[in-house]
Amino acid sequence: MEPSFPPYNVGDLPAGVRRQAPAAARNVEPIGDVLSGWLPDSGLVLEVASGTGEHALAFARRFPGIQWQPSDPDPEALASIAAWRSEGPSNLLAPLQIDVREASWPVSHADALVSINMVHISPWEASVGLLDGAARLLRAGSPLIFYGPWIDEEMGTAPSNLAFDQSLKARDPRWGLRAVGAFAEQAKLRGFLLSDRRQMPANNLMLRFDKQA
């Protein structure tokens, strides 16, 4: 059976090398519509926690001027990304194994960094590690972009997201929806300012942080 919520990791999905996440088919178009106004026209975009690789394939096709670099710490996810990449365009690069908590990543720079549905299903130290890595890789003016469910003090949080938060914490107490304000404070300490937020389908948000000088 498919997970009732978006899968927590690739291993939750039906067996096979090329995994398919039901949520990816639903959200890839609205995410892409926002990215079309937030991403640079060219350069390298690092996607952190690419999961199955379906988003990476779709966005490499949608943004042919961009080199799309997928990554994930999970070997099963890396295999799935590679399988989807086999039918992709040349601007979809081979996946990298990246654990965001490590002080060194196997990529020297990026013109944008994108993370989809990661922050709420990883320990807080992974979120902080992602911010640290983004600070090392991105130059002034480059965007750091997130998609997923958040606790939003300004817009309010849907009851379904609060229930989702409790279900995540029941599975792993280190997981759970993050408060936008608290996350933005950590980002600011590393030179990022929250510049835009968009309400998305199914009570998700997209957040854009810009690297300051």
Secondary structure, DSSP 8 states (H G I E B T S, - for coil): ---SSS-SSGGGS-SSSS---HHHHHHHHHHHHHHHHHS-SSEEEEEES-TTSHHHHHHHHH-TTEEEEEEES-HHHHHHHHHHHTTS-TTB---EE--TTSS--S----SEEEEES-GGGS-HHHHHHHHHHHHHH--TT-EEEEEE--B-TTT---HHHHHHHHHHHHH-TT----BHHHHHHHHHHTTEEEEEEEEEGGGEEEEEEEE--
